[in-house]
Amino acid sequence: MKGLLHELGRRWSYSILGVVYERDSVYFNELKKALEGIPPKTLSDRLRGLVKEGLMRRKYVFEQGRHRTEYTLTEKGVAIYETILSWK
């Protein structure tokens, strides 16, 4: 629980969850474009943390001759995002 709260409190984490929630699934570059101003390393670190805490799922896709990484929310991620959204 402590790790989960720490990850949610980090800058950009909530915004990342919001973009993925709205789109169902998203690729790394799509996230980078949607979150204007986020450095690629920060995005990578936040995604790694959200996957580790079980809020997101990472899937490797081979598409059009190249490897891509697709991110989706887990049931836990959807539940937590909707809970936080209801507080607003």
PDB file of N, CA, C and O in Angstrom:
ATOM      1  N   MET A   1       0.818  -1.195   0.000  1.00  0.00           N
ATOM      2  CA  MET A   1       0.000   0.000   0.000  1.00  0.00           C
ATOM      3  C   MET A   1       0.860   1.256   0.000  1.00  0.00           C
ATOM      4  O   MET A   1       0.541   2.236  -0.674  1.00  0.00           O
ATOM      5  N   LYS A   2       1.949   1.222   0.758  1.00  0.00           N
ATOM      6  CA  LYS A   2       2.825   2.382   0.836  1.00  0.00           C
ATOM      7  C   LYS A   2       3.417   2.707  -0.537  1.00  0.00           C
ATOM      8  O   LYS A   2       3.482   3.873  -0.927  1.00  0.00           O
ATOM      9  N   GLY A   3       3.848   1.676  -1.266  1.00  0.00           N
ATOM     10  CA  GLY A   3       4.405   1.873  -2.599  1.00  0.00           C
ATOM     11  C   GLY A   3       3.374   2.422  -3.569  1.00  0.00           C
ATOM     12  O   GLY A   3       3.684   3.264  -4.411  1.00  0.00           O
ATOM     13  N   LEU A   4       2.143   1.936  -3.442  1.00  0.00           N
ATOM     14  CA  LEU A   4       1.056   2.398  -4.304  1.00  0.00           C
ATOM     15  C   LEU A   4       0.788   3.882  -4.082  1.00  0.00           C
ATOM     16  O   LEU A   4       0.672   4.645  -5.041  1.00  0.00           O
ATOM     17  N   LEU A   5       0.690   4.287  -2.830  1.00  0.00           N
ATOM     18  CA  LEU A   5       0.433   5.698  -2.516  1.00  0.00           C
ATOM     19  C   LEU A   5       1.592   6.584  -2.966  1.00  0.00           C
ATOM     20  O   LEU A   5       1.389   7.692  -3.462  1.00  0.00           O
ATOM     21  N   HIS A   6       2.803   6.080  -2.784  1.00  0.00           N
ATOM     22  CA  HIS A   6       3.973   6.833  -3.236  1.00  0.00           C
ATOM     23  C   HIS A   6       3.913   7.039  -4.752  1.00  0.00           C
ATOM     24  O   HIS A   6       4.146   8.141  -5.249  1.00  0.00           O
ATOM     25  N   GLU A   7       3.598   5.968  -5.474  1.00  0.00           N
ATOM     26  CA  GLU A   7       3.546   6.063  -6.942  1.00  0.00           C
ATOM     27  C   GLU A   7       2.452   7.013  -7.410  1.00  0.00           C
ATOM     28  O   GLU A   7       2.665   7.783  -8.347  1.00  0.00           O
ATOM     29  N   LEU A   8       1.294   6.973  -6.780  1.00  0.00           N
ATOM     30  CA  LEU A   8       0.194   7.865  -7.160  1.00  0.00           C
ATOM     31  C   LEU A   8       0.507   9.324  -6.855  1.00  0.00           C
ATOM     32  O   LEU A   8      -0.010  10.224  -7.517  1.00  0.00           O
ATOM     33  N   GLY A   9       1.348   9.559  -5.859  1.00  0.00           N
ATOM     34  CA  GLY A   9       1.693  10.917  -5.471  1.00  0.00           C
ATOM     35  C   GLY A   9       2.786  11.546  -6.317  1.00  0.00           C
ATOM     36  O   GLY A   9       3.056  12.741  -6.199  1.00  0.00           O
ATOM     37  N   ARG A  10       3.409  10.756  -7.161  1.00  0.00           N
ATOM     38  CA  ARG A  10       4.485  11.287  -7.993  1.00  0.00           C
ATOM     39  C   ARG A  10       3.912  12.133  -9.133  1.00  0.00           C
ATOM     40  O   ARG A  10       2.836  11.852  -9.660  1.00  0.00           O
ATOM     41  N   ARG A  11       4.654  13.163  -9.491  1.00  0.00           N
ATOM     42  CA  ARG A  11       4.221  14.050 -10.579  1.00  0.00           C
ATOM     43  C   ARG A  11       4.018  13.238 -11.850  1.00  0.00           C
ATOM     44  O   ARG A  11       4.823  12.361 -12.163  1.00  0.00           O
ATOM     45  N   TRP A  12       2.975  13.517 -12.562  1.00  0.00           N
ATOM     46  CA  TRP A  12       2.581  12.923 -13.836  1.00  0.00           C
ATOM     47  C   TRP A  12       1.803  11.615 -13.702  1.00  0.00           C
ATOM     48  O   TRP A  12       1.107  11.241 -14.647  1.00  0.00           O
ATOM     49  N   SER A  13       1.884  10.912 -12.594  1.00  0.00           N
ATOM     50  CA  SER A  13       1.227   9.604 -12.486  1.00  0.00           C
ATOM     51  C   SER A  13      -0.277   9.688 -12.719  1.00  0.00           C
ATOM     52  O   SER A  13      -0.833   8.900 -13.484  1.00  0.00           O
ATOM     53  N   TYR A  14      -0.929  10.632 -12.069  1.00  0.00           N
ATOM     54  CA  TYR A  14      -2.378  10.773 -12.223  1.00  0.00           C
ATOM     55  C   TYR A  14      -2.740  11.147 -13.664  1.00  0.00           C
ATOM     56  O   TYR A  14      -3.732  10.657 -14.204  1.00  0.00           O
ATOM     57  N   SER A  15      -1.943  12.007 -14.280  1.00  0.00           N
ATOM     58  CA  SER A  15      -2.184  12.402 -15.667  1.00  0.00           C
ATOM     59  C   SER A  15      -2.037  11.217 -16.616  1.00  0.00           C
ATOM     60  O   SER A  15      -2.822  11.070 -17.553  1.00  0.00           O
ATOM     61  N   ILE A  16      -1.048  10.385 -16.379  1.00  0.00           N
ATOM     62  CA  ILE A  16      -0.848   9.180 -17.194  1.00  0.00           C
ATOM     63  C   ILE A  16      -2.056   8.268 -17.074  1.00  0.00           C
ATOM     64  O   ILE A  16      -2.575   7.781 -18.079  1.00  0.00           O
ATOM     65  N   LEU A  17      -2.503   8.036 -15.846  1.00  0.00           N
ATOM     66  CA  LEU A  17      -3.683   7.192 -15.640  1.00  0.00           C
ATOM     67  C   LEU A  17      -4.891   7.759 -16.383  1.00  0.00           C
ATOM     68  O   LEU A  17      -5.666   7.009 -16.976  1.00  0.00           O
ATOM     69  N   GLY A  18      -5.049   9.075 -16.352  1.00  0.00           N
ATOM     70  CA  GLY A  18      -6.184   9.714 -17.002  1.00  0.00           C
ATOM     71  C   GLY A  18      -6.185   9.520 -18.509  1.00  0.00           C
ATOM     72  O   GLY A  18      -7.227   9.238 -19.100  1.00  0.00           O
ATOM     73  N   VAL A  19      -5.032   9.668 -19.126  1.00  0.00           N
ATOM     74  CA  VAL A  19      -4.939   9.491 -20.580  1.00  0.00           C
ATOM     75  C   VAL A  19      -5.256   8.048 -20.961  1.00  0.00           C
ATOM     76  O   VAL A  19      -6.007   7.799 -21.904  1.00  0.00           O
ATOM     77  N   VAL A  20      -4.687   7.112 -20.234  1.00  0.00           N
ATOM     78  CA  VAL A  20      -4.928   5.698 -20.555  1.00  0.00           C
ATOM     79  C   VAL A  20      -6.384   5.331 -20.275  1.00  0.00           C
ATOM     80  O   VAL A  20      -6.975   4.546 -21.017  1.00  0.00           O
ATOM     81  N   TYR A  21      -6.960   5.882 -19.225  1.00  0.00           N
ATOM     82  CA  TYR A  21      -8.369   5.635 -18.900  1.00  0.00           C
ATOM     83  C   TYR A  21      -9.281   6.105 -20.033  1.00  0.00           C
ATOM     84  O   TYR A  21     -10.222   5.406 -20.409  1.00  0.00           O
ATOM     85  N   GLU A  22      -9.003   7.268 -20.565  1.00  0.00           N
ATOM     86  CA  GLU A  22      -9.830   7.841 -21.643  1.00  0.00           C
ATOM     87  C   GLU A  22      -9.707   7.068 -22.952  1.00  0.00           C
ATOM     88  O   GLU A  22     -10.665   6.996 -23.722  1.00  0.00           O
ATOM     89  N   ARG A  23      -8.547   6.496 -23.204  1.00  0.00           N
ATOM     90  CA  ARG A  23      -8.287   5.860 -24.508  1.00  0.00           C
ATOM     91  C   ARG A  23      -8.316   4.337 -24.472  1.00  0.00           C
ATOM     92  O   ARG A  23      -8.180   3.713 -25.524  1.00  0.00           O
ATOM     93  N   ASP A  24      -8.484   3.727 -23.337  1.00  0.00           N
ATOM     94  CA  ASP A  24      -8.468   2.267 -23.155  1.00  0.00           C
ATOM     95  C   ASP A  24      -7.078   1.657 -23.300  1.00  0.00           C
ATOM     96  O   ASP A  24      -6.644   0.906 -22.426  1.00  0.00           O
ATOM     97  N   SER A  25      -6.382   1.961 -24.371  1.00  0.00           N
ATOM     98  CA  SER A  25      -5.001   1.494 -24.524  1.00  0.00           C
ATOM     99  C   SER A  25      -4.233   2.571 -25.266  1.00  0.00           C
ATOM    100  O   SER A  25      -4.804   3.347 -26.032  1.00  0.00           O
ATOM    101  N   VAL A  26      -2.936   2.608 -25.030  1.00  0.00           N
ATOM    102  CA  VAL A  26      -2.129   3.685 -25.615  1.00  0.00           C
ATOM    103  C   VAL A  26      -0.682   3.207 -25.738  1.00  0.00           C
ATOM    104  O   VAL A  26      -0.197   2.419 -24.927  1.00  0.00           O
ATOM    105  N   TYR A  27      -0.012   3.703 -26.769  1.00  0.00           N
ATOM    106  CA  TYR A  27       1.405   3.424 -26.963  1.00  0.00           C
ATOM    107  C   TYR A  27       2.236   4.532 -26.312  1.00  0.00           C
ATOM    108  O   TYR A  27       1.741   5.629 -26.057  1.00  0.00           O
ATOM    109  N   PHE A  28       3.501   4.224 -26.050  1.00  0.00           N
ATOM    110  CA  PHE A  28       4.394   5.155 -25.379  1.00  0.00           C
ATOM    111  C   PHE A  28       4.417   6.520 -26.077  1.00  0.00           C
ATOM    112  O   PHE A  28       4.259   7.550 -25.421  1.00  0.00           O
ATOM    113  N   ASN A  29       4.612   6.533 -27.387  1.00  0.00           N
ATOM    114  CA  ASN A  29       4.707   7.820 -28.104  1.00  0.00           C
ATOM    115  C   ASN A  29       3.393   8.593 -28.075  1.00  0.00           C
ATOM    116  O   ASN A  29       3.400   9.824 -28.068  1.00  0.00           O
ATOM    117  N   GLU A  30       2.277   7.892 -28.058  1.00  0.00           N
ATOM    118  CA  GLU A  30       0.981   8.565 -27.938  1.00  0.00           C
ATOM    119  C   GLU A  30       0.862   9.254 -26.578  1.00  0.00           C
ATOM    120  O   GLU A  30       0.348  10.367 -26.474  1.00  0.00           O
ATOM    121  N   LEU A  31       1.344   8.572 -25.546  1.00  0.00           N
ATOM    122  CA  LEU A  31       1.346   9.177 -24.208  1.00  0.00           C
ATOM    123  C   LEU A  31       2.240  10.404 -24.169  1.00  0.00           C
ATOM    124  O   LEU A  31       1.874  11.432 -23.599  1.00  0.00           O
ATOM    125  N   LYS A  32       3.409  10.293 -24.774  1.00  0.00           N
ATOM    126  CA  LYS A  32       4.358  11.410 -24.787  1.00  0.00           C
ATOM    127  C   LYS A  32       3.736  12.633 -25.476  1.00  0.00           C
ATOM    128  O   LYS A  32       3.933  13.760 -25.022  1.00  0.00           O
ATOM    129  N   LYS A  33       2.997  12.422 -26.556  1.00  0.00           N
ATOM    130  CA  LYS A  33       2.339  13.525 -27.255  1.00  0.00           C
ATOM    131  C   LYS A  33       1.183  14.088 -26.433  1.00  0.00           C
ATOM    132  O   LYS A  33       0.976  15.301 -26.400  1.00  0.00           O
ATOM    133  N   ALA A  34       0.435  13.216 -25.775  1.00  0.00           N
ATOM    134  CA  ALA A  34      -0.732  13.652 -24.995  1.00  0.00           C
ATOM    135  C   ALA A  34      -0.319  14.421 -23.740  1.00  0.00           C
ATOM    136  O   ALA A  34      -1.042  15.309 -23.288  1.00  0.00           O
ATOM    137  N   LEU A  35       0.828  14.084 -23.186  1.00  0.00           N
ATOM    138  CA  LEU A  35       1.309  14.725 -21.957  1.00  0.00           C
ATOM    139  C   LEU A  35       2.426  15.701 -22.313  1.00  0.00           C
ATOM    140  O   LEU A  35       3.604  15.438 -22.076  1.00  0.00           O
ATOM    141  N   GLU A  36       2.040  16.798 -22.870  1.00  0.00           N
ATOM    142  CA  GLU A  36       2.996  17.796 -23.338  1.00  0.00           C
ATOM    143  C   GLU A  36       3.933  18.223 -22.207  1.00  0.00           C
ATOM    144  O   GLU A  36       3.492  18.611 -21.125  1.00  0.00           O
ATOM    145  N   GLY A  37       5.221  18.141 -22.482  1.00  0.00           N
ATOM    146  CA  GLY A  37       6.204  18.618 -21.512  1.00  0.00           C
ATOM    147  C   GLY A  37       6.827  17.536 -20.646  1.00  0.00           C
ATOM    148  O   GLY A  37       7.771  17.825 -19.911  1.00  0.00           O
ATOM    149  N   ILE A  38       6.341  16.309 -20.702  1.00  0.00           N
ATOM    150  CA  ILE A  38       6.917  15.256 -19.879  1.00  0.00           C
ATOM    151  C   ILE A  38       8.181  14.715 -20.564  1.00  0.00           C
ATOM    152  O   ILE A  38       8.130  14.325 -21.730  1.00  0.00           O
ATOM    153  N   PRO A  39       9.301  14.689 -19.853  1.00  0.00           N
ATOM    154  CA  PRO A  39      10.517  14.112 -20.429  1.00  0.00           C
ATOM    155  C   PRO A  39      10.343  12.602 -20.635  1.00  0.00           C
ATOM    156  O   PRO A  39       9.715  11.940 -19.808  1.00  0.00           O
ATOM    157  N   PRO A  40      10.886  12.054 -21.713  1.00  0.00           N
ATOM    158  CA  PRO A  40      10.738  10.618 -21.977  1.00  0.00           C
ATOM    159  C   PRO A  40      11.204   9.727 -20.830  1.00  0.00           C
ATOM    160  O   PRO A  40      10.577   8.705 -20.551  1.00  0.00           O
ATOM    161  N   LYS A  41      12.294  10.101 -20.162  1.00  0.00           N
ATOM    162  CA  LYS A  41      12.781   9.286 -19.044  1.00  0.00           C
ATOM    163  C   LYS A  41      11.780   9.298 -17.892  1.00  0.00           C
ATOM    164  O   LYS A  41      11.551   8.267 -17.260  1.00  0.00           O
ATOM    165  N   THR A  42      11.191  10.440 -17.620  1.00  0.00           N
ATOM    166  CA  THR A  42      10.187  10.532 -16.557  1.00  0.00           C
ATOM    167  C   THR A  42       8.974   9.683 -16.912  1.00  0.00           C
ATOM    168  O   THR A  42       8.448   8.965 -16.062  1.00  0.00           O
ATOM    169  N   LEU A  43       8.532   9.760 -18.153  1.00  0.00           N
ATOM    170  CA  LEU A  43       7.395   8.950 -18.585  1.00  0.00           C
ATOM    171  C   LEU A  43       7.705   7.467 -18.425  1.00  0.00           C
ATOM    172  O   LEU A  43       6.876   6.707 -17.924  1.00  0.00           O
ATOM    173  N   SER A  44       8.871   7.065 -18.839  1.00  0.00           N
ATOM    174  CA  SER A  44       9.287   5.666 -18.715  1.00  0.00           C
ATOM    175  C   SER A  44       9.326   5.224 -17.253  1.00  0.00           C
ATOM    176  O   SER A  44       8.857   4.137 -16.916  1.00  0.00           O
ATOM    177  N   ASP A  45       9.882   6.065 -16.392  1.00  0.00           N
ATOM    178  CA  ASP A  45       9.952   5.747 -14.953  1.00  0.00           C
ATOM    179  C   ASP A  45       8.565   5.629 -14.337  1.00  0.00           C
ATOM    180  O   ASP A  45       8.303   4.704 -13.568  1.00  0.00           O
ATOM    181  N   ARG A  46       7.672   6.565 -14.673  1.00  0.00           N
ATOM    182  CA  ARG A  46       6.311   6.521 -14.110  1.00  0.00           C
ATOM    183  C   ARG A  46       5.554   5.290 -14.591  1.00  0.00           C
ATOM    184  O   ARG A  46       4.861   4.635 -13.813  1.00  0.00           O
ATOM    185  N   LEU A  47       5.689   4.981 -15.875  1.00  0.00           N
ATOM    186  CA  LEU A  47       5.015   3.794 -16.413  1.00  0.00           C
ATOM    187  C   LEU A  47       5.531   2.532 -15.724  1.00  0.00           C
ATOM    188  O   LEU A  47       4.745   1.656 -15.363  1.00  0.00           O
ATOM    189  N   ARG A  48       6.826   2.440 -15.545  1.00  0.00           N
ATOM    190  CA  ARG A  48       7.423   1.282 -14.872  1.00  0.00           C
ATOM    191  C   ARG A  48       6.864   1.143 -13.454  1.00  0.00           C
ATOM    192  O   ARG A  48       6.539   0.039 -13.016  1.00  0.00           O
ATOM    193  N   GLY A  49       6.755   2.257 -12.744  1.00  0.00           N
ATOM    194  CA  GLY A  49       6.218   2.232 -11.380  1.00  0.00           C
ATOM    195  C   GLY A  49       4.745   1.847 -11.336  1.00  0.00           C
ATOM    196  O   GLY A  49       4.327   1.080 -10.469  1.00  0.00           O
ATOM    197  N   LEU A  50       3.960   2.375 -12.265  1.00  0.00           N
ATOM    198  CA  LEU A  50       2.521   2.057 -12.298  1.00  0.00           C
ATOM    199  C   LEU A  50       2.287   0.591 -12.658  1.00  0.00           C
ATOM    200  O   LEU A  50       1.356  -0.034 -12.151  1.00  0.00           O
ATOM    201  N   VAL A  51       3.133   0.044 -13.536  1.00  0.00           N
ATOM    202  CA  VAL A  51       3.044  -1.385 -13.869  1.00  0.00           C
ATOM    203  C   VAL A  51       3.430  -2.215 -12.647  1.00  0.00           C
ATOM    204  O   VAL A  51       2.765  -3.200 -12.324  1.00  0.00           O
ATOM    205  N   LYS A  52       4.501  -1.816 -11.973  1.00  0.00           N
ATOM    206  CA  LYS A  52       4.975  -2.554 -10.787  1.00  0.00           C
ATOM    207  C   LYS A  52       3.908  -2.599  -9.694  1.00  0.00           C
ATOM    208  O   LYS A  52       3.758  -3.612  -9.012  1.00  0.00           O
ATOM    209  N   GLU A  53       3.172  -1.507  -9.529  1.00  0.00           N
ATOM    210  CA  GLU A  53       2.135  -1.443  -8.493  1.00  0.00           C
ATOM    211  C   GLU A  53       0.814  -2.089  -8.934  1.00  0.00           C
ATOM    212  O   GLU A  53      -0.149  -2.115  -8.167  1.00  0.00           O
ATOM    213  N   GLY A  54       0.768  -2.605 -10.160  1.00  0.00           N
ATOM    214  CA  GLY A  54      -0.412  -3.321 -10.621  1.00  0.00           C
ATOM    215  C   GLY A  54      -1.543  -2.444 -11.131  1.00  0.00           C
ATOM    216  O   GLY A  54      -2.674  -2.908 -11.267  1.00  0.00           O
ATOM    217  N   LEU A  55      -1.248  -1.175 -11.416  1.00  0.00           N
ATOM    218  CA  LEU A  55      -2.278  -0.270 -11.918  1.00  0.00           C
ATOM    219  C   LEU A  55      -2.384  -0.300 -13.440  1.00  0.00           C
ATOM    220  O   LEU A  55      -3.426   0.012 -14.016  1.00  0.00           O
ATOM    221  N   MET A  56      -1.274  -0.685 -14.074  1.00  0.00           N
ATOM    222  CA  MET A  56      -1.238  -0.732 -15.531  1.00  0.00           C
ATOM    223  C   MET A  56      -0.634  -2.050 -15.986  1.00  0.00           C
ATOM    224  O   MET A  56       0.078  -2.728 -15.245  1.00  0.00           O
ATOM    225  N   ARG A  57      -0.943  -2.385 -17.229  1.00  0.00           N
ATOM    226  CA  ARG A  57      -0.409  -3.584 -17.856  1.00  0.00           C
ATOM    227  C   ARG A  57       0.380  -3.155 -19.088  1.00  0.00           C
ATOM    228  O   ARG A  57      -0.051  -2.297 -19.857  1.00  0.00           O
ATOM    229  N   ARG A  58       1.552  -3.777 -19.255  1.00  0.00           N
ATOM    230  CA  ARG A  58       2.406  -3.489 -20.411  1.00  0.00           C
ATOM    231  C   ARG A  58       2.357  -4.702 -21.334  1.00  0.00           C
ATOM    232  O   ARG A  58       2.488  -5.841 -20.884  1.00  0.00           O
ATOM    233  N   LYS A  59       2.168  -4.451 -22.623  1.00  0.00           N
ATOM    234  CA  LYS A  59       2.093  -5.532 -23.605  1.00  0.00           C
ATOM    235  C   LYS A  59       2.970  -5.160 -24.784  1.00  0.00           C
ATOM    236  O   LYS A  59       2.873  -4.056 -25.318  1.00  0.00           O
ATOM    237  N   TYR A  60       3.836  -6.096 -25.192  1.00  0.00           N
ATOM    238  CA  TYR A  60       4.699  -5.854 -26.345  1.00  0.00           C
ATOM    239  C   TYR A  60       3.977  -6.313 -27.603  1.00  0.00           C
ATOM    240  O   TYR A  60       3.475  -7.435 -27.672  1.00  0.00           O
ATOM    241  N   VAL A  61       3.932  -5.429 -28.600  1.00  0.00           N
ATOM    242  CA  VAL A  61       3.209  -5.682 -29.838  1.00  0.00           C
ATOM    243  C   VAL A  61       4.181  -5.532 -31.008  1.00  0.00           C
ATOM    244  O   VAL A  61       4.947  -4.571 -31.076  1.00  0.00           O
ATOM    245  N   PHE A  62       4.135  -6.503 -31.929  1.00  0.00           N
ATOM    246  CA  PHE A  62       4.919  -6.391 -33.153  1.00  0.00           C
ATOM    247  C   PHE A  62       3.958  -5.985 -34.251  1.00  0.00           C
ATOM    248  O   PHE A  62       3.099  -6.764 -34.664  1.00  0.00           O
ATOM    249  N   GLU A  63       4.115  -4.740 -34.724  1.00  0.00           N
ATOM    250  CA  GLU A  63       3.163  -4.168 -35.666  1.00  0.00           C
ATOM    251  C   GLU A  63       3.900  -3.419 -36.759  1.00  0.00           C
ATOM    252  O   GLU A  63       4.788  -2.614 -36.478  1.00  0.00           O
ATOM    253  N   GLN A  64       3.542  -3.677 -37.985  1.00  0.00           N
ATOM    254  CA  GLN A  64       4.134  -2.993 -39.144  1.00  0.00           C
ATOM    255  C   GLN A  64       5.659  -3.047 -39.134  1.00  0.00           C
ATOM    256  O   GLN A  64       6.330  -2.052 -39.409  1.00  0.00           O
ATOM    257  N   GLY A  65       6.187  -4.209 -38.819  1.00  0.00           N
ATOM    258  CA  GLY A  65       7.631  -4.409 -38.858  1.00  0.00           C
ATOM    259  C   GLY A  65       8.411  -3.813 -37.718  1.00  0.00           C
ATOM    260  O   GLY A  65       9.637  -3.728 -37.797  1.00  0.00           O
ATOM    261  N   ARG A  66       7.744  -3.393 -36.651  1.00  0.00           N
ATOM    262  CA  ARG A  66       8.478  -2.835 -35.505  1.00  0.00           C
ATOM    263  C   ARG A  66       7.794  -3.213 -34.199  1.00  0.00           C
ATOM    264  O   ARG A  66       6.599  -3.504 -34.151  1.00  0.00           O
ATOM    265  N   HIS A  67       8.590  -3.195 -33.158  1.00  0.00           N
ATOM    266  CA  HIS A  67       8.076  -3.511 -31.821  1.00  0.00           C
ATOM    267  C   HIS A  67       7.526  -2.250 -31.180  1.00  0.00           C
ATOM    268  O   HIS A  67       8.142  -1.186 -31.246  1.00  0.00           O
ATOM    269  N   ARG A  68       6.369  -2.378 -30.564  1.00  0.00           N
ATOM    270  CA  ARG A  68       5.752  -1.261 -29.847  1.00  0.00           C
ATOM    271  C   ARG A  68       5.306  -1.766 -28.480  1.00  0.00           C
ATOM    272  O   ARG A  68       5.076  -2.960 -28.288  1.00  0.00           O
ATOM    273  N   THR A  69       5.190  -0.856 -27.553  1.00  0.00           N
ATOM    274  CA  THR A  69       4.735  -1.204 -26.215  1.00  0.00           C
ATOM    275  C   THR A  69       3.398  -0.538 -25.966  1.00  0.00           C
ATOM    276  O   THR A  69       3.272   0.684 -26.044  1.00  0.00           O
ATOM    277  N   GLU A  70       2.395  -1.362 -25.665  1.00  0.00           N
ATOM    278  CA  GLU A  70       1.037  -0.878 -25.436  1.00  0.00           C
ATOM    279  C   GLU A  70       0.742  -0.927 -23.931  1.00  0.00           C
ATOM    280  O   GLU A  70       1.081  -1.896 -23.252  1.00  0.00           O
ATOM    281  N   TYR A  71       0.121   0.114 -23.435  1.00  0.00           N
ATOM    282  CA  TYR A  71      -0.239   0.195 -22.027  1.00  0.00           C
ATOM    283  C   TYR A  71      -1.755   0.264 -21.870  1.00  0.00           C
ATOM    284  O   TYR A  71      -2.438   0.979 -22.604  1.00  0.00           O
ATOM    285  N   THR A  72      -2.267  -0.494 -20.900  1.00  0.00           N
ATOM    286  CA  THR A  72      -3.687  -0.469 -20.557  1.00  0.00           C
ATOM    287  C   THR A  72      -3.803  -0.440 -19.037  1.00  0.00           C
ATOM    288  O   THR A  72      -2.865  -0.804 -18.328  1.00  0.00           O
ATOM    289  N   LEU A  73      -4.954  -0.008 -18.545  1.00  0.00           N
ATOM    290  CA  LEU A  73      -5.191  -0.045 -17.104  1.00  0.00           C
ATOM    291  C   LEU A  73      -5.678  -1.432 -16.702  1.00  0.00           C
ATOM    292  O   LEU A  73      -6.405  -2.089 -17.447  1.00  0.00           O
ATOM    293  N   THR A  74      -5.274  -1.859 -15.533  1.00  0.00           N
ATOM    294  CA  THR A  74      -5.804  -3.092 -14.957  1.00  0.00           C
ATOM    295  C   THR A  74      -7.131  -2.752 -14.269  1.00  0.00           C
ATOM    296  O   THR A  74      -7.503  -1.583 -14.180  1.00  0.00           O
ATOM    297  N   GLU A  75      -7.825  -3.749 -13.798  1.00  0.00           N
ATOM    298  CA  GLU A  75      -9.067  -3.499 -13.044  1.00  0.00           C
ATOM    299  C   GLU A  75      -8.777  -2.642 -11.819  1.00  0.00           C
ATOM    300  O   GLU A  75      -9.544  -1.743 -11.476  1.00  0.00           O
ATOM    301  N   LYS A  76      -7.667  -2.933 -11.172  1.00  0.00           N
ATOM    302  CA  LYS A  76      -7.254  -2.152  -9.999  1.00  0.00           C
ATOM    303  C   LYS A  76      -7.000  -0.695 -10.383  1.00  0.00           C
ATOM    304  O   LYS A  76      -7.394   0.217  -9.657  1.00  0.00           O
ATOM    305  N   GLY A  77      -6.344  -0.478 -11.518  1.00  0.00           N
ATOM    306  CA  GLY A  77      -6.060   0.873 -11.988  1.00  0.00           C
ATOM    307  C   GLY A  77      -7.329   1.649 -12.302  1.00  0.00           C
ATOM    308  O   GLY A  77      -7.441   2.828 -11.968  1.00  0.00           O
ATOM    309  N   VAL A  78      -8.290   0.982 -12.949  1.00  0.00           N
ATOM    310  CA  VAL A  78      -9.568   1.626 -13.269  1.00  0.00           C
ATOM    311  C   VAL A  78     -10.296   1.991 -11.980  1.00  0.00           C
ATOM    312  O   VAL A  78     -10.807   3.103 -11.849  1.00  0.00           O
ATOM    313  N   ALA A  79     -10.344   1.068 -11.034  1.00  0.00           N
ATOM    314  CA  ALA A  79     -11.052   1.311  -9.774  1.00  0.00           C
ATOM    315  C   ALA A  79     -10.436   2.477  -9.008  1.00  0.00           C
ATOM    316  O   ALA A  79     -11.160   3.330  -8.493  1.00  0.00           O
ATOM    317  N   ILE A  80      -9.124   2.522  -8.930  1.00  0.00           N
ATOM    318  CA  ILE A  80      -8.456   3.600  -8.199  1.00  0.00           C
ATOM    319  C   ILE A  80      -8.638   4.931  -8.921  1.00  0.00           C
ATOM    320  O   ILE A  80      -8.896   5.948  -8.276  1.00  0.00           O
ATOM    321  N   TYR A  81      -8.508   4.944 -10.242  1.00  0.00           N
ATOM    322  CA  TYR A  81      -8.687   6.190 -10.990  1.00  0.00           C
ATOM    323  C   TYR A  81     -10.111   6.713 -10.827  1.00  0.00           C
ATOM    324  O   TYR A  81     -10.304   7.907 -10.594  1.00  0.00           O
ATOM    325  N   GLU A  82     -11.109   5.842 -10.946  1.00  0.00           N
ATOM    326  CA  GLU A  82     -12.506   6.271 -10.794  1.00  0.00           C
ATOM    327  C   GLU A  82     -12.796   6.767  -9.385  1.00  0.00           C
ATOM    328  O   GLU A  82     -13.580   7.699  -9.205  1.00  0.00           O
ATOM    329  N   THR A  83     -12.173   6.155  -8.389  1.00  0.00           N
ATOM    330  CA  THR A  83     -12.343   6.611  -7.016  1.00  0.00           C
ATOM    331  C   THR A  83     -11.778   8.022  -6.839  1.00  0.00           C
ATOM    332  O   THR A  83     -12.431   8.895  -6.266  1.00  0.00           O
ATOM    333  N   ILE A  84     -10.580   8.230  -7.330  1.00  0.00           N
ATOM    334  CA  ILE A  84      -9.964   9.556  -7.223  1.00  0.00           C
ATOM    335  C   ILE A  84     -10.770  10.573  -8.010  1.00  0.00           C
ATOM    336  O   ILE A  84     -10.946  11.705  -7.561  1.00  0.00           O
ATOM    337  N   LEU A  85     -11.262  10.184  -9.180  1.00  0.00           N
ATOM    338  CA  LEU A  85     -12.069  11.062 -10.019  1.00  0.00           C
ATOM    339  C   LEU A  85     -13.359  11.487  -9.300  1.00  0.00           C
ATOM    340  O   LEU A  85     -13.811  12.623  -9.448  1.00  0.00           O
ATOM    341  N   SER A  86     -13.939  10.580  -8.531  1.00  0.00           N
ATOM    342  CA  SER A  86     -15.186  10.887  -7.809  1.00  0.00           C
ATOM    343  C   SER A  86     -14.980  11.889  -6.677  1.00  0.00           C
ATOM    344  O   SER A  86     -15.945  12.501  -6.220  1.00  0.00           O
ATOM    345  N   TRP A  87     -13.750  12.068  -6.219  1.00  0.00           N
ATOM    346  CA  TRP A  87     -13.453  13.023  -5.148  1.00  0.00           C
ATOM    347  C   TRP A  87     -13.502  14.456  -5.636  1.00  0.00           C
ATOM    348  O   TRP A  87     -13.643  15.384  -4.840  1.00  0.00           O
ATOM    349  N   LYS A  88     -13.385  14.641  -6.946  1.00  0.00           N
ATOM    350  CA  LYS A  88     -13.339  16.011  -7.496  1.00  0.00           C
ATOM    351  C   LYS A  88     -14.681  16.668  -7.451  1.00  0.00           C
ATOM    352  O   LYS A  88     -14.821  17.817  -7.872  1.00  0.00           O
TER     353      LYS A  88
END
